[in-house]
């Protein structure tokens, strides 16, 4: 199954975004495994599932790690971006899902 990975500092608020994204994906009839991990675990995640991950989104609180993680995701040909901070802060799962999908297309 195709995976959308949200990488953040600890995962608490990001897990709420994930829940909203999952509901939106289901409503649209899309099949993605969407989940949050700690940013420091991204390397291991890609080593294990890099062939299934279609996009990585970083939580706004770890935006300073974008360049470092882009080097990693580029080696797997996976797009990466920082989650829109307004969409993140308002837990707008639809907008964050749209952001992820725009990177995949």
Number of C-alpha atoms within 10 A of each C-alpha: 10 14 18 23 24 27 25 27 17 15 18 12 15 24 18 16 25 24 16 19 24 21 14 19 19 12 9 10 9 11 12 17 15 19 18 25 19 18 21 14 11 20 14 10 15 19 10 11 13 19 14 15 23 23 23 26 25 26 27 21 14 15 16 12 16 17 12 9 19 17 12 16 20 11 10 15 15 19 16 24 20 22 25 16 14 12 16 19 13 10 20 18 21 18 19 23 22 14 18 23 13 10 15 14 6
